[in-house]
């Protein structure tokens, strides 16, 4: 993976088609899955050039940015949980049997394409399909995918950057067609805020920081590597949480300040999308600002988030 460019991708409003290119949407859904023998043909159909290798796919989707809605809209910041159950319920509400991974990016794009393909001229049926597409877009795609695709463009040069840019344009056209949402999706309405380690402890703080719906920030291993390199720290291999805890144990103040800057950067990215995506982007921008402010306070106090707050330490001594 390349180092972060920290240049937020822009959303092109030109050449927006009057209706979405459904076949292209299905092609882009396939290209989010692991490479297969027909990948080269599919990639050529999308005009994205030579197909990526399995290693390149894994670098993006298995190592940096998991293509599951539940990771990015769930309070746990992990696959599954209530966020996946909620998405499975949406599939059932549409009269469909949910797949094994109803929150996977490929499944969501294929579902969205099917809602266009099944539209018929009858006004009543057309209205139902339009409402279903709007609900899928506003509730289950908009809260995470625009930011996810922007981060793919930052982190993945070549094929997947082009893939993300093309998909971003299709989604932007759909958002412009329906207008910005003025109501928060349920995923965001029910999301708890970021715990304060001075009150709630380091474990809760680290878990919340890595859950975008709580912090407003989509943290990748590349972000951790960039901060480690900037501060000349050792980066621990393994899960993001352990790597982040290791960085904080080495240089808490510097790492907190670095993450505060990243939170403000990503908050600005959310703000740029508010005209198009509405309340959800405003919510994430506000969360990112709150995260930055908390991190800056902790850094100013020289507080180590990996240490227990005094109340918890005292309780353990007295037990």
ZAKOL-529080 format. One record per residue (C-alpha): residue number from 1; residue in three letters; x, y, z. Coordinates in nm, 2 decimals. Each point is the difference from the previous one (the first is absolute). Layout:
REM ZAKOL-529080
+-----+-----+--------+--------+--------+
!   n ! res !      x !      y !      z !
+-----+-----+--------+--------+--------+
! NUM ! ALA !      X !      Y !      Z !
...
+-----+-----+--------+--------+--------+
***
This chain:
REM ZAKOL-529080
+-----+-----+--------+--------+--------+
!   n ! res !      x !      y !      z !
+-----+-----+--------+--------+--------+
!   1 ! UNK !   0.00 !   0.00 !   0.00 !
!   2 ! UNK !   0.11 !   0.35 !  -0.07 !
!   3 ! UNK !   0.03 !   0.27 !   0.27 !
!   4 ! UNK !  -0.30 !   0.22 !   0.06 !
!   5 ! UNK !  -0.02 !   0.29 !  -0.24 !
!   6 ! UNK !  -0.24 !   0.19 !   0.23 !
!   7 ! UNK !  -0.16 !   0.16 !  -0.30 !
!   8 ! UNK !  -0.37 !  -0.05 !   0.03 !
!   9 ! UNK !  -0.15 !  -0.12 !  -0.33 !
!  10 ! UNK !  -0.26 !   0.23 !  -0.15 !
!  11 ! UNK !  -0.34 !  -0.12 !  -0.12 !
!  12 ! UNK !  -0.06 !   0.08 !  -0.37 !
!  13 ! UNK !  -0.35 !   0.11 !  -0.08 !
!  14 ! UNK !   0.06 !   0.00 !  -0.38 !
!  15 ! UNK !  -0.14 !  -0.26 !  -0.24 !
!  16 ! UNK !  -0.26 !  -0.13 !   0.25 !
!  17 ! UNK !  -0.22 !  -0.24 !  -0.19 !
!  18 ! UNK !  -0.38 !   0.04 !   0.01 !
!  19 ! UNK !  -0.03 !  -0.36 !   0.13 !
!  20 ! UNK !   0.27 !  -0.21 !   0.17 !
!  21 ! UNK !   0.20 !  -0.23 !  -0.22 !
!  22 ! UNK !  -0.13 !  -0.32 !   0.16 !
!  23 ! UNK !   0.23 !  -0.24 !  -0.18 !
!  24 ! UNK !   0.30 !   0.21 !   0.10 !
!  25 ! UNK !  -0.12 !   0.00 !   0.36 !
!  26 ! UNK !  -0.01 !  -0.38 !  -0.01 !
!  27 ! UNK !   0.35 !  -0.01 !  -0.15 !
!  28 ! UNK !   0.13 !   0.23 !   0.28 !
!  29 ! UNK !  -0.17 !  -0.23 !   0.25 !
!  30 ! UNK !   0.19 !  -0.30 !  -0.14 !
!  31 ! UNK !   0.33 !   0.19 !   0.01 !
!  32 ! UNK !  -0.03 !   0.04 !   0.38 !
!  33 ! UNK !   0.02 !  -0.38 !   0.03 !
!  34 ! UNK !   0.32 !  -0.20 !  -0.01 !
!  35 ! UNK !   0.15 !  -0.04 !  -0.35 !
!  36 ! UNK !  -0.14 !  -0.29 !  -0.20 !
!  37 ! UNK !   0.07 !  -0.13 !  -0.35 !
!  38 ! UNK !  -0.25 !   0.24 !  -0.16 !
!  39 ! UNK !   0.14 !   0.30 !   0.18 !
!  40 ! UNK !   0.21 !   0.12 !  -0.30 !
!  41 ! UNK !  -0.31 !   0.01 !  -0.23 !
!  42 ! UNK !  -0.21 !   0.17 !   0.27 !
!  43 ! UNK !   0.28 !   0.26 !   0.06 !
!  44 ! UNK !   0.03 !   0.07 !  -0.37 !
!  45 ! UNK !  -0.38 !   0.05 !  -0.02 !
!  46 ! UNK !   0.02 !   0.26 !   0.27 !
!  47 ! UNK !   0.29 !   0.18 !  -0.19 !
!  48 ! UNK !   0.23 !  -0.03 !   0.31 !
!  49 ! UNK !   0.30 !  -0.16 !  -0.17 !
!  50 ! UNK !   0.18 !  -0.32 !   0.09 !
!  51 ! UNK !  -0.16 !  -0.21 !   0.28 !
!  52 ! UNK !   0.15 !   0.02 !   0.34 !
!  53 ! UNK !   0.18 !  -0.29 !   0.17 !
!  54 ! UNK !  -0.13 !  -0.19 !   0.30 !
!  55 ! UNK !   0.27 !   0.17 !   0.20 !
!  56 ! UNK !  -0.12 !   0.35 !  -0.11 !
!  57 ! UNK !  -0.36 !  -0.09 !   0.09 !
!  58 ! UNK !   0.10 !  -0.13 !   0.34 !
!  59 ! UNK !   0.21 !   0.31 !   0.07 !
!  60 ! UNK !  -0.31 !   0.22 !  -0.04 !
!  61 ! UNK !  -0.29 !  -0.21 !   0.12 !
!  62 ! UNK !   0.15 !  -0.24 !   0.25 !
!  63 ! UNK !   0.29 !   0.21 !   0.14 !
!  64 ! UNK !  -0.11 !   0.37 !  -0.01 !
!  65 ! UNK !  -0.37 !   0.05 !  -0.06 !
!  66 ! UNK !  -0.25 !  -0.28 !   0.07 !
!  67 ! UNK !  -0.29 !   0.02 !  -0.25 !
!  68 ! UNK !  -0.27 !  -0.07 !   0.25 !
!  69 ! UNK !  -0.25 !   0.26 !   0.11 !
!  70 ! UNK !  -0.02 !  -0.14 !   0.35 !
!  71 ! UNK !   0.37 !   0.09 !   0.06 !
!  72 ! UNK !  -0.06 !   0.36 !  -0.08 !
!  73 ! UNK !  -0.35 !   0.06 !   0.14 !
!  74 ! UNK !   0.00 !  -0.24 !   0.30 !
!  75 ! UNK !   0.09 !   0.14 !   0.34 !
!  76 ! UNK !   0.24 !  -0.29 !   0.05 !
!  77 ! UNK !   0.20 !   0.08 !  -0.32 !
!  78 ! UNK !   0.00 !  -0.37 !  -0.09 !
!  79 ! UNK !  -0.17 !  -0.22 !  -0.25 !
!  80 ! UNK !  -0.34 !  -0.14 !   0.10 !
!  81 ! UNK !  -0.20 !   0.11 !   0.30 !
!  82 ! UNK !  -0.31 !   0.21 !   0.01 !
!  83 ! UNK !   0.09 !   0.20 !  -0.31 !
!  84 ! UNK !   0.01 !  -0.32 !  -0.21 !
!  85 ! UNK !  -0.32 !  -0.12 !   0.15 !
!  86 ! UNK !  -0.16 !   0.33 !  -0.09 !
!  87 ! UNK !   0.11 !  -0.04 !  -0.36 !
!  88 ! UNK !  -0.13 !  -0.36 !  -0.01 !
!  89 ! UNK !  -0.33 !   0.13 !   0.11 !
!  90 ! UNK !   0.00 !   0.25 !  -0.28 !
!  91 ! UNK !   0.05 !  -0.28 !  -0.25 !
!  92 ! UNK !  -0.30 !  -0.18 !   0.15 !
!  93 ! UNK !  -0.21 !   0.31 !  -0.01 !
!  94 ! UNK !   0.06 !   0.00 !  -0.38 !
!  95 ! UNK !  -0.12 !  -0.36 !  -0.02 !
!  96 ! UNK !   0.35 !  -0.14 !  -0.06 !
!  97 ! UNK !   0.19 !  -0.26 !   0.19 !
!  98 ! UNK !   0.31 !   0.16 !   0.14 !
!  99 ! UNK !   0.34 !  -0.14 !  -0.12 !
! 100 ! UNK !   0.25 !  -0.13 !   0.25 !
! 101 ! UNK !   0.16 !   0.35 !   0.01 !
! 102 ! UNK !  -0.29 !   0.24 !  -0.06 !
! 103 ! UNK !   0.23 !   0.30 !   0.09 !
! 104 ! UNK !   0.28 !  -0.08 !  -0.25 !
! 105 ! UNK !   0.06 !   0.28 !  -0.26 !
! 106 ! UNK !  -0.05 !  -0.23 !  -0.29 !
! 107 ! UNK !  -0.34 !  -0.13 !   0.13 !
! 108 ! UNK !  -0.12 !   0.36 !   0.07 !
! 109 ! UNK !   0.09 !   0.12 !  -0.35 !
! 110 ! UNK !  -0.16 !  -0.31 !  -0.16 !
! 111 ! UNK !  -0.31 !   0.07 !   0.20 !
! 112 ! UNK !  -0.01 !   0.36 !  -0.10 !
! 113 ! UNK !   0.04 !  -0.10 !  -0.37 !
! 114 ! UNK !  -0.29 !  -0.25 !   0.03 !
! 115 ! UNK !  -0.23 !   0.27 !   0.13 !
! 116 ! UNK !   0.06 !   0.18 !  -0.33 !
! 117 ! UNK !  -0.03 !  -0.31 !  -0.22 !
! 118 ! UNK !  -0.33 !  -0.10 !   0.16 !
! 119 ! UNK !  -0.17 !   0.34 !  -0.06 !
! 120 ! UNK !  -0.31 !  -0.02 !  -0.22 !
! 121 ! UNK !  -0.20 !   0.28 !  -0.17 !
! 122 ! UNK !  -0.30 !  -0.03 !   0.24 !
! 123 ! UNK !   0.00 !   0.31 !   0.22 !
! 124 ! UNK !  -0.06 !  -0.19 !   0.32 !
! 125 ! UNK !   0.28 !  -0.25 !  -0.06 !
! 126 ! UNK !   0.24 !   0.27 !  -0.11 !
! 127 ! UNK !  -0.07 !   0.20 !   0.32 !
! 128 ! UNK !   0.07 !  -0.31 !   0.21 !
! 129 ! UNK !   0.33 !  -0.06 !  -0.17 !
! 130 ! UNK !   0.10 !   0.37 !   0.03 !
! 131 ! UNK !  -0.08 !  -0.01 !   0.37 !
! 132 ! UNK !   0.20 !  -0.32 !   0.05 !
! 133 ! UNK !   0.30 !   0.14 !  -0.18 !
! 134 ! UNK !  -0.01 !   0.32 !   0.20 !
! 135 ! UNK !  -0.03 !  -0.20 !   0.33 !
! 136 ! UNK !   0.30 !  -0.22 !  -0.10 !
! 137 ! UNK !   0.21 !   0.30 !  -0.11 !
! 138 ! UNK !  -0.08 !   0.23 !   0.30 !
! 139 ! UNK !  -0.01 !  -0.26 !   0.28 !
! 140 ! UNK !   0.26 !  -0.25 !  -0.10 !
! 141 ! UNK !   0.24 !   0.14 !  -0.26 !
! 142 ! UNK !   0.03 !   0.37 !   0.06 !
! 143 ! UNK !   0.11 !  -0.03 !   0.37 !
! 144 ! UNK !   0.33 !  -0.16 !  -0.10 !
! 145 ! UNK !   0.07 !  -0.07 !  -0.37 !
! 146 ! UNK !   0.07 !   0.36 !  -0.12 !
! 147 ! UNK !   0.27 !   0.04 !   0.26 !
! 148 ! UNK !   0.12 !  -0.36 !  -0.05 !
! 149 ! UNK !   0.05 !   0.06 !  -0.37 !
! 150 ! UNK !   0.19 !   0.33 !   0.06 !
! 151 ! UNK !   0.24 !  -0.19 !   0.23 !
! 152 ! UNK !   0.04 !  -0.27 !  -0.26 !
! 153 ! UNK !   0.10 !   0.27 !  -0.25 !
! 154 ! UNK !   0.26 !   0.13 !   0.25 !
! 155 ! UNK !   0.15 !  -0.33 !   0.09 !
! 156 ! UNK !  -0.02 !  -0.22 !  -0.31 !
! 157 ! UNK !   0.18 !   0.12 !  -0.31 !
! 158 ! UNK !  -0.09 !  -0.13 !  -0.35 !
! 159 ! UNK !  -0.29 !  -0.24 !  -0.06 !
! 160 ! UNK !  -0.19 !   0.04 !   0.33 !
! 161 ! UNK !   0.04 !   0.37 !   0.00 !
! 162 ! UNK !  -0.17 !   0.01 !  -0.34 !
! 163 ! UNK !  -0.26 !  -0.25 !   0.12 !
! 164 ! UNK !  -0.08 !   0.22 !   0.31 !
! 165 ! UNK !  -0.02 !   0.32 !  -0.21 !
! 166 ! UNK !  -0.24 !  -0.16 !  -0.25 !
! 167 ! UNK !  -0.23 !  -0.14 !   0.27 !
! 168 ! UNK !   0.01 !   0.34 !   0.18 !
! 169 ! UNK !  -0.13 !   0.17 !  -0.31 !
! 170 ! UNK !  -0.29 !  -0.24 !  -0.04 !
! 171 ! UNK !  -0.10 !   0.04 !   0.37 !
! 172 ! UNK !   0.04 !   0.38 !  -0.03 !
! 173 ! UNK !  -0.25 !  -0.01 !  -0.29 !
! 174 ! UNK !  -0.24 !  -0.20 !   0.20 !
! 175 ! UNK !   0.03 !   0.24 !   0.30 !
! 176 ! UNK !  -0.05 !   0.30 !  -0.23 !
! 177 ! UNK !  -0.30 !  -0.17 !  -0.15 !
! 178 ! UNK !  -0.17 !  -0.04 !   0.34 !
! 179 ! UNK !   0.14 !   0.30 !   0.18 !
! 180 ! UNK !   0.18 !   0.01 !   0.33 !
! 181 ! UNK !  -0.15 !  -0.19 !   0.29 !
! 182 ! UNK !  -0.14 !   0.22 !   0.28 !
! 183 ! UNK !  -0.04 !  -0.28 !   0.25 !
! 184 ! UNK !   0.27 !  -0.20 !   0.17 !
! 185 ! UNK !   0.02 !  -0.37 !  -0.09 !
! 186 ! UNK !  -0.08 !  -0.24 !   0.29 !
! 187 ! UNK !   0.36 !  -0.12 !   0.00 !
! 188 ! UNK !   0.11 !   0.35 !   0.10 !
! 189 ! UNK !  -0.30 !   0.10 !   0.22 !
! 190 ! UNK !   0.08 !  -0.29 !   0.23 !
! 191 ! UNK !   0.38 !   0.03 !   0.00 !
! 192 ! UNK !   0.15 !   0.08 !   0.33 !
! 193 ! UNK !   0.27 !   0.27 !   0.02 !
! 194 ! UNK !   0.37 !  -0.05 !   0.05 !
! 195 ! UNK !   0.09 !  -0.10 !   0.36 !
! 196 ! UNK !   0.22 !   0.23 !   0.20 !
! 197 ! UNK !   0.29 !  -0.21 !   0.14 !
! 198 ! UNK !   0.03 !   0.23 !   0.31 !
! 199 ! UNK !  -0.35 !  -0.13 !   0.10 !
! 200 ! UNK !  -0.05 !  -0.32 !  -0.19 !
! 201 ! UNK !   0.34 !  -0.15 !  -0.03 !
! 202 ! UNK !   0.25 !  -0.08 !  -0.28 !
! 203 ! UNK !  -0.17 !  -0.31 !  -0.13 !
! 204 ! UNK !  -0.33 !   0.17 !  -0.07 !
! 205 ! UNK !   0.18 !   0.30 !  -0.15 !
! 206 ! UNK !   0.21 !  -0.20 !  -0.24 !
! 207 ! UNK !  -0.30 !  -0.20 !  -0.11 !
! 208 ! UNK !  -0.20 !   0.31 !  -0.06 !
! 209 ! UNK !   0.28 !   0.18 !  -0.19 !
! 210 ! UNK !   0.02 !  -0.29 !  -0.25 !
! 211 ! UNK !  -0.38 !   0.01 !  -0.06 !
! 212 ! UNK !  -0.07 !   0.26 !  -0.26 !
! 213 ! UNK !  -0.36 !   0.05 !   0.10 !
! 214 ! UNK !   0.12 !   0.10 !   0.35 !
! 215 ! UNK !   0.31 !   0.20 !  -0.09 !
! 216 ! UNK !  -0.08 !   0.13 !  -0.35 !
! 217 ! UNK !   0.34 !  -0.13 !  -0.11 !
! 218 ! UNK !   0.08 !  -0.30 !  -0.22 !
! 219 ! UNK !   0.33 !  -0.12 !   0.13 !
! 220 ! UNK !   0.21 !  -0.24 !  -0.21 !
! 221 ! UNK !   0.33 !  -0.18 !   0.05 !
! 222 ! UNK !   0.15 !   0.24 !  -0.24 !
! 223 ! UNK !  -0.09 !   0.29 !   0.23 !
! 224 ! UNK !   0.17 !  -0.18 !   0.29 !
! 225 ! UNK !   0.31 !  -0.06 !  -0.22 !
! 226 ! UNK !   0.01 !   0.36 !  -0.11 !
! 227 ! UNK !  -0.02 !   0.13 !   0.36 !
! 228 ! UNK !   0.26 !  -0.25 !   0.12 !
! 229 ! UNK !   0.24 !   0.11 !  -0.28 !
! 230 ! UNK !  -0.06 !   0.37 !   0.07 !
! 231 ! UNK !   0.07 !  -0.05 !   0.37 !
! 232 ! UNK !   0.28 !  -0.25 !  -0.05 !
! 233 ! UNK !  -0.19 !  -0.27 !   0.20 !
! 234 ! UNK !  -0.01 !  -0.37 !  -0.03 !
! 235 ! UNK !  -0.33 !  -0.14 !  -0.16 !
! 236 ! UNK !  -0.12 !  -0.32 !   0.15 !
! 237 ! UNK !  -0.14 !  -0.26 !  -0.24 !
! 238 ! UNK !  -0.35 !  -0.13 !   0.05 !
! 239 ! UNK !  -0.34 !   0.15 !   0.06 !
! 240 ! UNK !  -0.04 !   0.38 !  -0.02 !
! 241 ! UNK !  -0.10 !   0.02 !   0.37 !
! 242 ! UNK !   0.32 !  -0.17 !   0.12 !
! 243 ! UNK !   0.21 !   0.21 !  -0.24 !
! 244 ! UNK !  -0.16 !   0.32 !   0.11 !
! 245 ! UNK !   0.04 !  -0.09 !   0.37 !
! 246 ! UNK !   0.37 !  -0.07 !  -0.07 !
! 247 ! UNK !   0.05 !   0.34 !  -0.16 !
! 248 ! UNK !  -0.17 !   0.18 !   0.29 !
! 249 ! UNK !   0.21 !  -0.19 !   0.25 !
! 250 ! UNK !   0.32 !   0.13 !  -0.18 !
! 251 ! UNK !  -0.10 !   0.37 !  -0.05 !
! 252 ! UNK !  -0.35 !   0.08 !   0.13 !
! 253 ! UNK !   0.01 !   0.38 !  -0.05 !
! 254 ! UNK !   0.14 !  -0.02 !  -0.36 !
! 255 ! UNK !  -0.23 !  -0.27 !  -0.11 !
! 256 ! UNK !  -0.31 !   0.18 !   0.15 !
! 257 ! UNK !   0.09 !   0.32 !  -0.19 !
! 258 ! UNK !   0.06 !  -0.19 !  -0.32 !
! 259 ! UNK !  -0.34 !  -0.17 !   0.03 !
! 260 ! UNK !  -0.16 !   0.33 !   0.08 !
! 261 ! UNK !   0.13 !   0.14 !  -0.32 !
! 262 ! UNK !  -0.12 !  -0.30 !  -0.19 !
! 263 ! UNK !  -0.35 !   0.03 !   0.16 !
! 264 ! UNK !  -0.01 !   0.37 !  -0.11 !
! 265 ! UNK !   0.11 !  -0.10 !  -0.35 !
! 266 ! UNK !  -0.27 !  -0.26 !  -0.04 !
! 267 ! UNK !  -0.26 !   0.22 !   0.16 !
! 268 ! UNK !   0.07 !   0.25 !  -0.28 !
! 269 ! UNK !  -0.05 !  -0.28 !  -0.25 !
! 270 ! UNK !  -0.35 !  -0.07 !   0.15 !
! 271 ! UNK !  -0.08 !   0.37 !  -0.01 !
! 272 ! UNK !   0.07 !   0.03 !  -0.37 !
! 273 ! UNK !  -0.26 !  -0.27 !  -0.06 !
! 274 ! UNK !  -0.29 !   0.15 !   0.20 !
! 275 ! UNK !  -0.16 !   0.19 !  -0.29 !
! 276 ! UNK !  -0.03 !  -0.34 !  -0.18 !
! 277 ! UNK !  -0.05 !  -0.25 !   0.28 !
! 278 ! UNK !  -0.18 !   0.21 !   0.26 !
! 279 ! UNK !  -0.05 !  -0.08 !   0.37 !
! 280 ! UNK !   0.22 !  -0.31 !   0.01 !
! 281 ! UNK !   0.31 !   0.19 !  -0.12 !
! 282 ! UNK !  -0.07 !   0.28 !   0.24 !
! 283 ! UNK !  -0.03 !  -0.25 !   0.29 !
! 284 ! UNK !   0.34 !  -0.16 !  -0.09 !
! 285 ! UNK !   0.17 !   0.34 !  -0.04 !
! 286 ! UNK !  -0.13 !   0.10 !   0.35 !
! 287 ! UNK !   0.13 !  -0.33 !   0.14 !
! 288 ! UNK !   0.34 !   0.04 !  -0.15 !
! 289 ! UNK !   0.02 !   0.36 !   0.14 !
! 290 ! UNK !  -0.09 !  -0.13 !   0.35 !
! 291 ! UNK !   0.26 !  -0.27 !  -0.03 !
! 292 ! UNK !   0.27 !   0.25 !  -0.10 !
! 293 ! UNK !  -0.09 !   0.22 !   0.30 !
! 294 ! UNK !   0.01 !  -0.29 !   0.24 !
! 295 ! UNK !   0.34 !  -0.12 !  -0.13 !
! 296 ! UNK !   0.14 !   0.35 !   0.02 !
! 297 ! UNK !  -0.12 !   0.03 !   0.36 !
! 298 ! UNK !   0.16 !  -0.33 !   0.09 !
! 299 ! UNK !   0.33 !   0.10 !  -0.16 !
! 300 ! UNK !   0.00 !   0.34 !   0.17 !
! 301 ! UNK !  -0.05 !  -0.18 !   0.34 !
! 302 ! UNK !   0.27 !  -0.26 !  -0.09 !
! 303 ! UNK !  -0.25 !  -0.27 !   0.07 !
! 304 ! UNK !   0.08 !  -0.35 !  -0.10 !
! 305 ! UNK !  -0.33 !  -0.16 !  -0.13 !
! 306 ! UNK !   0.13 !  -0.35 !   0.07 !
! 307 ! UNK !   0.01 !   0.06 !   0.37 !
! 308 ! UNK !  -0.31 !  -0.05 !   0.21 !
! 309 ! UNK !  -0.18 !   0.31 !   0.13 !
! 310 ! UNK !   0.06 !   0.07 !   0.37 !
! 311 ! UNK !  -0.35 !  -0.12 !   0.10 !
! 312 ! UNK !   0.05 !  -0.34 !  -0.16 !
! 313 ! UNK !   0.35 !  -0.05 !   0.14 !
! 314 ! UNK !  -0.12 !   0.09 !   0.35 !
! 315 ! UNK !  -0.29 !  -0.25 !  -0.04 !
! 316 ! UNK !   0.24 !  -0.28 !  -0.10 !
! 317 ! UNK !   0.24 !   0.07 !   0.29 !
! 318 ! UNK !  -0.29 !  -0.01 !   0.24 !
! 319 ! UNK !  -0.15 !  -0.32 !  -0.13 !
+-----+-----+--------+--------+--------+
***
